[in-house]
């Protein structure tokens, strides 16, 4: 029998009310949160819009501030980080779009978007809306897109996080990209 991972031990201690364990738990994943945030900032067209540290701190504050430690494991926490960063970027994009009131849409190839990270505000908002629709159809596929696009995970990492085979993840990825392409047709070049 293998012993639980250090993260799992810290998580269990934190759930039992040990404040030092909660601090060590968040410290153990902060570098990952920062890495995900840095990847997103590096991909933005307007890199002055947000700093990686600011994005990482906002994500950390939302997650750590909730006092909820309902994470099953490290992968589950990182998937939650990806979702939180998505929400932060979408909220920021909505705010900036409201400020601009209908700037010009830039045509971008869908495969380039899904194989990279969010960078164009109107496209980010369109993609978020499409992901919400896809989530109603197949939540696993929507989560896969979220993990890859907003979490920066490889297909292999996302498959592991979702606890599915690489083949299943590959098939889901192909379907999700095709579905999103059709959904966003006219706004994003196929």
Backbone as a printed PyTorch tensor [residue, N CA C, xyz], in Angstrom:
tensor([[[  0.8510,  -1.1910,   0.0000],
         [  0.0000,   0.0000,   0.0000],
         [  0.8890,   1.2450,   0.0000]],

        [[  0.5940,   2.1900,  -0.8750],
         [  1.3930,   3.4120,  -0.9590],
         [  0.8650,   4.4390,   0.0230]],

        [[  1.7530,   5.2850,   0.5120],
         [  1.3340,   6.3240,   1.4480],
         [  0.7690,   7.5030,   0.6660]],

        [[ -0.1420,   8.2520,   1.2900],
         [ -0.7350,   9.4050,   0.5950],
         [  0.3390,  10.4360,   0.2540]],

        [[  0.1010,  11.1600,  -0.8260],
         [  1.0150,  12.2090,  -1.2580],
         [  1.0310,  13.3310,  -0.2300]],

        [[  2.1360,  14.1040,  -0.1600],
         [  2.1940,  15.2210,   0.7950],
         [  1.0190,  16.1870,   0.6560]],

        [[  0.5950,  16.4450,  -0.5750],
         [ -0.5370,  17.3470,  -0.7790],
         [ -1.7790,  16.7890,  -0.0830]],

        [[ -2.0170,  15.4890,  -0.2340],
         [ -3.1900,  14.8540,   0.3620],
         [ -3.1340,  14.9390,   1.8860]],

        [[ -1.9460,  14.7400,   2.4510],
         [ -1.7930,  14.8430,   3.9080],
         [ -2.0580,  16.2730,   4.3880]],

        [[ -1.5140,  17.2500,   3.6520],
         [ -1.7620,  18.6500,   4.0020],
         [ -3.2460,  18.9870,   3.8860]],

        [[ -3.8790,  18.5050,   2.8400],
         [ -5.3030,  18.7660,   2.6260],
         [ -6.1260,  18.2080,   3.7740]],

        [[ -5.8350,  16.9890,   4.1790],
         [ -6.5870,  16.3670,   5.2710],
         [ -6.3620,  17.1200,   6.5830]],

        [[ -5.1300,  17.5130,   6.8510],
         [ -4.8380,  18.2760,   8.0800],
         [ -5.5490,  19.6240,   8.0570]],

        [[ -5.5430,  20.2780,   6.9080],
         [ -6.2210,  21.5740,   6.7820],
         [ -7.7200,  21.4160,   6.9870]],

        [[ -8.2900,  20.3640,   6.4610],
         [ -9.7340,  20.1140,   6.6510],
         [-10.0740,  19.8980,   8.1200]],

        [[ -9.1130,  19.3580,   8.8690],
         [ -9.3330,  19.1140,  10.2940],
         [ -9.0780,  20.3580,  11.1390]],

        [[ -8.7770,  21.4810,  10.4550],
         [ -8.6750,  22.7510,  11.1550],
         [ -7.2700,  23.2250,  11.4630]],

        [[ -6.2580,  22.5780,  10.9650],
         [ -4.8780,  22.9930,  11.2140],
         [ -4.5370,  24.1780,  10.3070]],

        [[ -4.4510,  25.4020,  10.8560],
         [ -4.1810,  26.5800,  10.0180],
         [ -2.8010,  26.5240,   9.3630]],

        [[ -1.8140,  25.9240,  10.0370],
         [ -0.4810,  25.8000,   9.4370],
         [ -0.5180,  24.8990,   8.2130]],

        [[ -1.3240,  23.8530,   8.2680],
         [ -1.4420,  22.9440,   7.1190],
         [ -2.0900,  23.6660,   5.9470]],

        [[ -3.0980,  24.4920,   6.2370],
         [ -3.7580,  25.2460,   5.1600],
         [ -2.7740,  26.1990,   4.5010]],

        [[ -1.9470,  26.8840,   5.2940],
         [ -0.9440,  27.7840,   4.7300],
         [  0.0600,  27.0150,   3.8720]],

        [[  0.5390,  25.8770,   4.3770],
         [  1.5140,  25.0790,   3.6240],
         [  0.8850,  24.5130,   2.3580]],

        [[ -0.3980,  24.1470,   2.4280],
         [ -1.1080,  23.6240,   1.2570],
         [ -1.1110,  24.6640,   0.1360]],

        [[ -1.5430,  25.8910,   0.4640],
         [ -1.6060,  26.9410,  -0.5520],
         [ -0.2240,  27.3310,  -1.0420]],

        [[  0.7550,  27.3360,  -0.1430],
         [  2.1330,  27.6400,  -0.5460],
         [  2.6550,  26.5860,  -1.5220]],

        [[  2.2220,  25.3350,  -1.3330],
         [  2.7070,  24.2530,  -2.2010],
         [  2.1730,  24.3500,  -3.6270]],

        [[  1.0470,  25.0280,  -3.8190],
         [  0.4790,  25.1360,  -5.1720],
         [  0.5640,  26.5440,  -5.7510]],

        [[  1.0530,  27.4950,  -4.9610],
         [  1.0950,  28.8660,  -5.4580],
         [  1.9490,  28.9890,  -6.7120]],

        [[  3.0710,  28.2970,  -6.7740],
         [  3.9210,  28.3640,  -7.9670],
         [  3.1720,  27.8860,  -9.2080]],

        [[  2.3320,  26.8670,  -9.0510],
         [  1.5160,  26.3860, -10.1720],
         [  0.4800,  27.4340, -10.5690]],

        [[ -0.1360,  28.0570,  -9.5880],
         [ -1.1080,  29.1200,  -9.8720],
         [ -0.4090,  30.2450, -10.6340]],

        [[  0.7590,  30.6090, -10.1800],
         [  1.5450,  31.6800, -10.8130],
         [  1.9440,  31.2860, -12.2370]],

        [[  2.3250,  30.0090, -12.4420],
         [  2.7210,  29.5290, -13.7740],
         [  1.5430,  29.6170, -14.7400]],

        [[  0.3710,  29.1920, -14.2960],
         [ -0.8260,  29.2630, -15.1430],
         [ -1.1390,  30.7160, -15.4710]],

        [[ -1.0680,  31.5800, -14.4630],
         [ -1.3440,  33.0040, -14.6810],
         [ -0.3230,  33.6120, -15.6360]],

        [[  0.9500,  33.2640, -15.4770],
         [  1.9950,  33.8090, -16.3510],
         [  1.7630,  33.3910, -17.7920]],

        [[  1.3510,  32.1580, -17.9980],
         [  1.0750,  31.6660, -19.3490],
         [ -0.0390,  32.4700, -19.9970]],

        [[ -1.0700,  32.7740, -19.2330],
         [ -2.1860,  33.5510, -19.7590],
         [ -1.7450,  34.9740, -20.0960]],

        [[ -0.9870,  35.5980, -19.2220],
         [ -0.5230,  36.9610, -19.4490],
         [  0.4060,  37.0140, -20.6570]],

        [[  1.2700,  36.0270, -20.8160],
         [  2.1980,  36.0000, -21.9510],
         [  1.4670,  35.9290, -23.2780]],

        [[  0.2580,  35.3790, -23.3040],
         [ -0.4790,  35.1870, -24.5430],
         [ -1.3940,  36.3560, -24.8800]],

        [[ -1.5810,  37.2810, -23.9610],
         [ -2.4880,  38.4010, -24.2430],
         [ -1.8780,  39.3500, -25.2570]],

        [[ -2.7110,  39.8790, -26.1740],
         [ -2.2490,  40.8860, -27.1230],
         [ -1.8220,  42.1450, -26.3830]],

        [[ -2.5980,  42.5280, -25.3960],
         [ -2.2960,  43.7260, -24.6220],
         [ -1.7220,  43.2880, -23.2860]],

        [[ -0.4070,  43.0580, -23.2540],
         [  0.2140,  42.5180, -22.0530],
         [  0.1840,  43.4940, -20.8830]],

        [[ -0.1570,  44.7520, -21.1310],
         [ -0.2470,  45.7180, -20.0490],
         [ -1.5720,  45.6170, -19.3020]],

        [[ -2.4930,  44.7950, -19.7840],
         [ -3.8200,  44.7600, -19.1900],
         [ -3.8320,  44.1090, -17.8090]],

        [[ -2.9510,  43.1480, -17.5600],
         [ -2.9000,  42.4930, -16.2590],
         [ -1.5260,  41.8480, -16.0990]],

        [[ -1.0320,  41.8850, -14.9110],
         [  0.2440,  41.2510, -14.5900],
         [ -0.0250,  39.8440, -14.0580]],

        [[  0.9080,  38.9390, -14.2960],
         [  0.7510,  37.5520, -13.8480],
         [  0.5670,  37.4770, -12.3410]],

        [[  1.3280,  38.2720, -11.6220],
         [  1.2270,  38.2540, -10.1620],
         [ -0.1690,  38.6880,  -9.7170]],

        [[ -0.7010,  39.7150, -10.3800],
         [ -2.0440,  40.1910, -10.0500],
         [ -3.0840,  39.0990, -10.3200]],

        [[ -2.9820,  38.4560, -11.4660],
         [ -3.9200,  37.3860, -11.8120],
         [ -3.7910,  36.2170, -10.8470]],

        [[ -2.5600,  35.8380, -10.5270],
         [ -2.3350,  34.7340,  -9.5790],
         [ -2.9010,  35.0840,  -8.2040]],

        [[ -2.6850,  36.3220,  -7.7530],
         [ -3.2030,  36.7310,  -6.4410],
         [ -4.7240,  36.7420,  -6.4210]],

        [[ -5.3330,  37.2340,  -7.5000],
         [ -6.7970,  37.2350,  -7.5610],
         [ -7.3430,  35.8110,  -7.5020]],

        [[ -6.7290,  34.9090,  -8.2570],
         [ -7.1700,  33.5090,  -8.2390],
         [ -6.9690,  32.9120,  -6.8490]],

        [[ -5.8070,  33.1570,  -6.2740],
         [ -5.5110,  32.6470,  -4.9340],
         [ -6.5270,  33.1710,  -3.9220]],

        [[ -6.7880,  34.4750,  -3.9600],
         [ -7.7190,  35.0680,  -2.9980],
         [ -9.1300,  34.4950,  -3.1480]],

        [[ -9.5540,  34.2900,  -4.3800],
         [-10.8870,  33.7010,  -4.5840],
         [-10.9470,  32.2830,  -4.0270]],

        [[ -9.8860,  31.5190,  -4.2540],
         [ -9.8970,  30.1210,  -3.8260],
         [ -9.6250,  29.9770,  -2.3320]],

        [[ -8.5650,  30.5980,  -1.8530],
         [ -8.2020,  30.4690,  -0.4440],
         [ -9.1940,  31.2170,   0.4430]],

        [[ -9.7390,  32.3030,  -0.0730],
         [-10.6890,  33.0880,   0.7000],
         [-12.0340,  32.4080,   0.8990]],

        [[-12.3180,  31.4060,   0.0810],
         [-13.6060,  30.7290,   0.1990],
         [-13.6630,  29.8180,   1.4170]],

        [[-12.4890,  29.5550,   2.0130],
         [-12.3950,  28.6750,   3.1780],
         [-12.8860,  27.2700,   2.8600]],

        [[-13.1430,  26.9710,   1.6310],
         [-13.5890,  25.6440,   1.2340],
         [-12.3920,  24.8390,   0.7640]],

        [[-12.2260,  23.6860,   1.3370],
         [-11.1460,  22.7900,   0.9360],
         [-11.7610,  21.5120,   0.3800]],

        [[-12.7160,  21.6800,  -0.5150],
         [-13.4290,  20.5490,  -1.0850],
         [-12.6910,  19.8800,  -2.2300]],

        [[-11.3970,  20.0800,  -2.3090],
         [-10.6130,  19.4940,  -3.3930],
         [-10.3140,  18.0390,  -3.0750]],

        [[-10.3940,  17.2000,  -4.1030],
         [-10.0920,  15.7860,  -3.9150],
         [ -8.5860,  15.5380,  -3.8900]],

        [[ -7.8650,  16.2760,  -4.7330],
         [ -6.4250,  16.0850,  -4.8610],
         [ -5.8310,  17.3030,  -5.5520]],

        [[ -4.5350,  17.2430,  -5.8020],
         [ -3.8230,  18.3650,  -6.4250],
         [ -4.3690,  18.6720,  -7.8200]],

        [[ -4.6500,  17.6330,  -8.6140],
         [ -5.1910,  17.8420,  -9.9640],
         [ -6.5380,  18.5470,  -9.9170]],

        [[ -7.3680,  18.1670,  -8.9560],
         [ -8.6810,  18.7940,  -8.8080],
         [ -8.5110,  20.2690,  -8.4490]],

        [[ -7.5700,  20.5640,  -7.5740],
         [ -7.3110,  21.9540,  -7.2180],
         [ -6.8260,  22.7450,  -8.4350]],

        [[ -5.9090,  22.1750,  -9.2210],
         [ -5.3930,  22.8910, -10.3940],
         [ -6.4820,  23.0760, -11.4500]],

        [[ -7.3920,  22.1220, -11.5670],
         [ -8.5240,  22.2920, -12.4810],
         [ -9.4090,  23.4500, -11.9970]],

        [[ -9.5740,  23.5570, -10.6940],
         [-10.3500,  24.6580, -10.1220],
         [ -9.6370,  25.9880, -10.3550]],

        [[ -8.3090,  25.9850, -10.2720],
         [ -7.5220,  27.1820, -10.5680],
         [ -7.7720,  27.6180, -12.0110]],

        [[ -7.7440,  26.6520, -12.9480],
         [ -7.9810,  26.9660, -14.3610],
         [ -9.3530,  27.6020, -14.5450]],

        [[-10.3540,  27.0530, -13.8760],
         [-11.7080,  27.6010, -13.9800],
         [-11.7650,  29.0050, -13.3800]],

        [[-11.1040,  29.2030, -12.2680],
         [-11.0920,  30.5130, -11.6190],
         [-10.4100,  31.5430, -12.5040]],

        [[ -9.2860,  31.1780, -13.1080],
         [ -8.5890,  32.1000, -14.0080],
         [ -9.4630,  32.4070, -15.2160]],

        [[-10.1730,  31.4020, -15.7080],
         [-11.1150,  31.6550, -16.8170],
         [-12.1340,  32.7090, -16.4070]],

        [[-12.7260,  32.5340, -15.2410],
         [-13.7410,  33.4780, -14.7740],
         [-13.1460,  34.8810, -14.6150]],

        [[-11.9380,  34.9660, -14.0530],
         [-11.2910,  36.2670, -13.8800],
         [-11.0410,  36.9450, -15.2190]],

        [[-10.5250,  36.1890, -16.1890],
         [-10.2470,  36.7620, -17.5070],
         [-11.5280,  37.1710, -18.2260]],

        [[-12.5650,  36.3450, -18.1090],
         [-13.8440,  36.6740, -18.7500],
         [-14.4510,  37.9090, -18.0930]],

        [[-14.4130,  37.9780, -16.7600],
         [-14.9350,  39.1600, -16.0680],
         [-14.1730,  40.4100, -16.4980]],

        [[-12.8620,  40.2870, -16.5900],
         [-12.0260,  41.4190, -17.0040],
         [-12.3520,  41.8140, -18.4530]],

        [[-12.5290,  40.8070, -19.3190],
         [-12.8510,  41.0840, -20.7230],
         [-14.2040,  41.7730, -20.8390]],

        [[-15.1830,  41.3200, -20.0770],
         [-16.5060,  41.9570, -20.1060],
         [-16.4060,  43.4060, -19.6600]],

        [[-15.6350,  43.6270, -18.6410],
         [-15.4680,  44.9860, -18.1410],
         [-14.8030,  45.8710, -19.1940]],

        [[-13.7590,  45.3730, -19.8250],
         [-13.0710,  46.1500, -20.8540],
         [-13.9520,  46.3500, -22.0810]],

        [[-14.7250,  45.3300, -22.4180],
         [-15.6200,  45.4560, -23.5740],
         [-16.6980,  46.4940, -23.2820]],

        [[-17.1940,  46.4960, -22.0600],
         [-18.1990,  47.4960, -21.6920],
         [-17.6070,  48.8920, -21.7910]],

        [[-16.3260,  49.0130, -21.4490],
         [-15.6590,  50.3120, -21.5590],
         [-15.5220,  50.7390, -23.0140]],

        [[-15.2460,  49.7890, -23.8800],
         [-15.0060,  50.1140, -25.2930],
         [-16.3000,  50.2430, -26.0880]],

        [[-17.3510,  49.5750, -25.6530],
         [-18.6500,  49.6090, -26.3300],
         [-18.5680,  49.2330, -27.8050]],

        [[-18.1860,  47.9640, -28.0230],
         [-18.3120,  47.4340, -29.3730],
         [-17.1550,  47.6800, -30.2960]],

        [[-15.9250,  47.5190, -29.8400],
         [-14.7670,  47.6310, -30.7210],
         [-14.8240,  46.5930, -31.8280]],

        [[-13.9190,  46.6620, -32.7590],
         [-13.9150,  45.7500, -33.9040],
         [-13.5090,  44.3420, -33.4840]],

        [[-14.2030,  43.3480, -34.0410],
         [-13.8450,  41.9580, -33.8170],
         [-12.6910,  41.6010, -34.7410]],

        [[-11.7670,  40.8240, -34.2340],
         [-10.6480,  40.3750, -35.0430],
         [-10.8790,  38.9060, -35.3870]],

        [[-10.7440,  38.5530, -36.6500],
         [-10.9530,  37.1780, -37.0670],
         [ -9.7170,  36.3560, -36.7310]],

        [[ -9.9570,  35.2330, -36.0540],
         [ -8.8650,  34.3780, -35.6020],
         [ -9.2270,  32.9330, -35.9380]],

        [[ -8.2480,  32.1340, -36.2690],
         [ -8.4740,  30.7340, -36.5900],
         [ -8.7630,  29.9690, -35.3010]],

        [[ -9.8670,  29.2060, -35.2720],
         [-10.2940,  28.4990, -34.0750],
         [ -9.2160,  27.5660, -33.5460]],

        [[ -8.5550,  26.8060, -34.4100],
         [ -7.5240,  25.8860, -33.9430],
         [ -6.4050,  26.6310, -33.2350]],

        [[ -6.0660,  27.8240, -33.7100],
         [ -5.0360,  28.6210, -33.0540],
         [ -5.4950,  29.0360, -31.6620]],

        [[ -6.7580,  29.3670, -31.5310],
         [ -7.2910,  29.7620, -30.2290],
         [ -7.2590,  28.5790, -29.2700]],

        [[ -7.8070,  27.4530, -29.6910],
         [ -7.9080,  26.3140, -28.7970],
         [ -6.5620,  25.6860, -28.4810]],

        [[ -5.5770,  25.9130, -29.3230],
         [ -4.2590,  25.3610, -29.0540],
         [ -3.3610,  26.3550, -28.3360]],

        [[ -3.9060,  27.5260, -27.9860],
         [ -3.1080,  28.4990, -27.2520],
         [ -3.8790,  28.9480, -26.0180]],

        [[ -4.0120,  30.2360, -25.8380],
         [ -4.6790,  30.7740, -24.6610],
         [ -5.4910,  32.0000, -25.0460]],

        [[ -6.3400,  32.4940, -24.1130],
         [ -7.1620,  33.6420, -24.4320],
         [ -6.3220,  34.8730, -24.6880]],

        [[ -6.7000,  35.6330, -25.7320],
         [ -5.9110,  36.8200, -26.0180],
         [ -6.7450,  37.9650, -26.5610]],

        [[ -7.8590,  37.7120, -27.1960],
         [ -8.6600,  38.7700, -27.7910],
         [ -9.9830,  38.8400, -27.0440]],

        [[-10.3350,  40.0150, -26.5490],
         [-11.5070,  40.1470, -25.6880],
         [-12.8030,  39.6500, -26.3130]],

        [[-13.1810,  40.1040, -27.5150],
         [-14.4310,  39.6100, -28.0810],
         [-14.4170,  38.0960, -28.2940]],

        [[-13.2910,  37.5750, -28.7320],
         [-13.1880,  36.1300, -28.9480],
         [-13.3020,  35.3990, -27.6220]],

        [[-12.6680,  35.9200, -26.5810],
         [-12.7380,  35.3080, -25.2590],
         [-14.1720,  35.2470, -24.7620]],

        [[-14.9110,  36.3150, -24.9560],
         [-16.3080,  36.3330, -24.5200],
         [-17.1580,  35.3720, -25.3370]],

        [[-16.9270,  35.3370, -26.6520],
         [-17.6550,  34.3920, -27.5040],
         [-17.3360,  32.9510, -27.0990]],

        [[-16.0630,  32.6850, -26.8600],
         [-15.6550,  31.3350, -26.4730],
         [-16.2630,  30.9560, -25.1360]],

        [[-16.2960,  31.8730, -24.1940],
         [-16.8930,  31.5820, -22.8940],
         [-18.3730,  31.2230, -23.0520]],

        [[-19.0920,  31.9880, -23.8540],
         [-20.5070,  31.6740, -24.0840],
         [-20.6900,  30.3140, -24.7320]],

        [[-19.8300,  30.0020, -25.7080],
         [-19.9060,  28.7000, -26.3720],
         [-19.5730,  27.5780, -25.3950]],

        [[-18.6010,  27.8050, -24.5130],
         [-18.2520,  26.7750, -23.5260],
         [-19.4020,  26.5250, -22.5560]],

        [[-20.1180,  27.5660, -22.2030],
         [-21.2820,  27.3750, -21.3320],
         [-22.3370,  26.5090, -22.0280]],

        [[-22.5090,  26.7240, -23.3290],
         [-23.4480,  25.8930, -24.0930],
         [-22.9410,  24.4540, -24.1980]],

        [[-21.6430,  24.2880, -24.4850],
         [-21.0680,  22.9490, -24.5910],
         [-21.1740,  22.2030, -23.2700]],

        [[-21.0460,  22.9230, -22.1680],
         [-21.1330,  22.3020, -20.8480],
         [-22.4990,  21.6470, -20.6300]],

        [[-23.5380,  22.2460, -21.2040],
         [-24.8770,  21.6640, -21.0920],
         [-24.9940,  20.3770, -21.9050]],

        [[-24.2330,  20.2940, -22.9900],
         [-24.2660,  19.1170, -23.8630],
         [-23.3470,  18.0280, -23.3360]],

        [[-22.1140,  18.4090, -23.0020],
         [-21.1250,  17.4430, -22.5140],
         [-20.1520,  18.1730, -21.5990]],

        [[-20.3830,  18.0490, -20.3120],
         [-19.5740,  18.8030, -19.3500],
         [-18.1090,  18.3720, -19.3680]],

        [[-17.8440,  17.0900, -19.6480],
         [-16.4490,  16.6370, -19.6790],
         [-15.6880,  17.3020, -20.8210]],

        [[-16.3210,  17.4360, -21.9710],
         [-15.6590,  18.0800, -23.1030],
         [-15.4170,  19.5580, -22.8090]],

        [[-16.3780,  20.2040, -22.1940],
         [-16.2050,  21.6150, -21.8360],
         [-15.0660,  21.7630, -20.8330]],

        [[-14.9960,  20.8670, -19.8650],
         [-13.9210,  20.9210, -18.8740],
         [-12.5720,  20.6640, -19.5350]],

        [[-12.5390,  19.7680, -20.5230],
         [-11.2900,  19.4890, -21.2460],
         [-10.7990,  20.7500, -21.9650]],

        [[-11.6970,  21.4440, -22.6450],
         [-11.3180,  22.6850, -23.3230],
         [-10.8240,  23.6940, -22.2920]],

        [[-11.5200,  23.7960, -21.1840],
         [-11.1320,  24.7310, -20.1330],
         [ -9.7400,  24.4090, -19.5830]],

        [[ -9.4770,  23.1270, -19.3280],
         [ -8.1700,  22.7290, -18.7970],
         [ -7.0500,  23.0290, -19.7860]],

        [[ -7.3010,  22.7810, -21.0610],
         [ -6.2660,  23.0120, -22.0700],
         [ -6.1120,  24.4970, -22.3540]],

        [[ -7.2230,  25.1920, -22.5490],
         [ -7.1890,  26.5800, -22.9700],
         [ -6.8360,  27.5240, -21.8300]],

        [[ -7.5060,  27.3920, -20.6970],
         [ -7.2940,  28.3020, -19.5880],
         [ -6.2930,  27.7690, -18.5730]],

        [[ -6.1470,  26.4590, -18.5000],
         [ -5.2260,  25.8680, -17.5350],
         [ -3.8590,  25.5750, -18.1070]],

        [[ -3.7430,  25.6400, -19.4470],
         [ -2.4610,  25.4090, -20.0830],
         [ -1.9890,  23.9730, -20.0220]],

        [[ -2.8940,  23.0380, -19.7740],
         [ -2.5070,  21.6400, -19.6630],
         [ -2.3390,  21.0090, -21.0360]],

        [[ -1.4570,  20.0260, -21.1020],
         [ -1.3480,  19.2220, -22.3060],
         [ -2.5400,  18.2800, -22.3470]],

        [[ -2.7290,  17.6280, -23.4660],
         [ -3.8240,  16.6600, -23.5790],
         [ -3.6400,  15.5410, -22.5550]],

        [[ -2.3960,  15.1070, -22.3590],
         [ -2.1100,  14.0380, -21.4020],
         [ -2.4310,  14.4780, -19.9730]],

        [[ -2.0410,  15.7060, -19.6030],
         [ -2.3250,  16.2120, -18.2630],
         [ -3.8190,  16.3590, -18.0350]],

        [[ -4.5170,  16.8650, -19.0350],
         [ -5.9670,  17.0410, -18.9100],
         [ -6.6670,  15.6890, -18.7840]],

        [[ -6.2170,  14.6950, -19.5590],
         [ -6.8020,  13.3520, -19.4690],
         [ -6.6230,  12.8060, -18.0600]],

        [[ -5.4490,  12.9890, -17.5020],
         [ -5.1800,  12.5150, -16.1480],
         [ -6.0570,  13.2340, -15.1260]],

        [[ -6.1870,  14.5460, -15.2710],
         [ -7.0140,  15.3300, -14.3550],
         [ -8.4720,  14.8990, -14.4290]],

        [[ -8.9420,  14.6140, -15.6420],
         [-10.3350,  14.1970, -15.8280],
         [-10.5320,  12.7070, -15.5600]],

        [[ -9.4250,  12.0060, -15.3300],
         [ -9.4490,  10.5700, -15.0700],
         [-10.0870,   9.7970, -16.2290]],

        [[ -9.6330,  10.1270, -17.4520],
         [-10.0580,   9.4140, -18.6490],
         [ -8.8080,   8.9940, -19.4170]],

        [[ -8.9810,   8.0670, -20.3290],
         [ -7.8530,   7.6270, -21.1390],
         [ -7.4410,   8.7260, -22.1130]],

        [[ -6.2140,   8.6390, -22.5830],
         [ -5.7290,   9.6040, -23.5670],
         [ -6.5710,   9.5160, -24.8380]],

        [[ -6.9720,   8.3110, -25.2070],
         [ -7.8150,   8.1400, -26.4000],
         [ -9.1560,   8.8650, -26.2390]],

        [[ -9.7610,   8.7200, -25.0660],
         [-11.0250,   9.4070, -24.8000],
         [-10.8290,  10.9190, -24.8540]],

        [[ -9.7520,  11.3930, -24.2310],
         [ -9.4720,  12.8340, -24.2450],
         [ -9.2270,  13.3260, -25.6700]],

        [[ -8.5220,  12.5490, -26.4690],
         [ -8.2540,  12.9230, -27.8650],
         [ -9.5600,  13.0230, -28.6420]],

        [[-10.4400,  12.0460, -28.4630],
         [-11.7400,  12.0650, -29.1410],
         [-12.5910,  13.2420, -28.6630]],

        [[-12.6010,  13.4760, -27.3490],
         [-13.3530,  14.6000, -26.8050],
         [-12.8230,  15.9250, -27.3520]],

        [[-11.5020,  16.0560, -27.4380],
         [-10.8680,  17.2720, -27.9390],
         [-11.2760,  17.5230, -29.3860]],

        [[-11.2500,  16.4700, -30.2010],
         [-11.6290,  16.6130, -31.6120],
         [-13.0960,  17.0340, -31.7250]],

        [[-13.9730,  16.4020, -30.9420],
         [-15.3890,  16.7490, -30.9950],
         [-15.6080,  18.1770, -30.5160]],

        [[-14.9920,  18.5360, -29.3910],
         [-15.1970,  19.8620, -28.8180],
         [-14.7340,  20.9520, -29.7890]],

        [[-13.5870,  20.7490, -30.4330],
         [-13.1030,  21.7420, -31.3990],
         [-14.0700,  21.8580, -32.5750]],

        [[-14.5600,  20.7190, -33.0730],
         [-15.5080,  20.7560, -34.2030],
         [-16.8060,  21.4510, -33.7850]],

        [[-17.2970,  21.1250, -32.5930],
         [-18.5410,  21.7260, -32.1130],
         [-18.3570,  23.2340, -31.9410]],

        [[-17.2480,  23.6310, -31.3310],
         [-16.9910,  25.0570, -31.1250],
         [-16.8220,  25.7890, -32.4510]],

        [[-16.1790,  25.1390, -33.4030],
         [-16.0020,  25.7520, -34.7310],
         [-17.3720,  26.0570, -35.3440]],

        [[-18.2670,  25.0670, -35.2760],
         [-19.6070,  25.2980, -35.8400],
         [-20.3520,  26.3740, -35.0490]],

        [[-20.2350,  26.3380, -33.7470],
         [-20.9510,  27.2880, -32.8840],
         [-20.4690,  28.7240, -33.1320]],

        [[-19.1720,  28.8820, -33.3430],
         [-18.6030,  30.2140, -33.4830],
         [-18.4550,  30.6390, -34.9390]],

        [[-18.9580,  29.8170, -35.8580],
         [-18.8330,  30.1150, -37.2810],
         [-19.3560,  31.5260, -37.5930]],

        [[-18.6090,  32.2150, -38.3820],
         [-19.0000,  33.5780, -38.7370],
         [-18.2630,  34.6120, -37.9150]],

        [[-17.8740,  34.2610, -36.7140],
         [-17.1070,  35.1810, -35.8760],
         [-15.6340,  34.7960, -35.8780]],

        [[-15.3720,  33.5230, -36.0860],
         [-14.0110,  33.0150, -36.0880],
         [-13.8540,  32.1710, -37.3260]],

        [[-12.7950,  32.3770, -38.0770],
         [-12.5730,  31.6050, -39.3020],
         [-12.2740,  30.1500, -38.9410]],

        [[-12.8750,  29.2000, -39.6780],
         [-12.5670,  27.7890, -39.4040],
         [-11.1470,  27.4490, -39.8160]]])
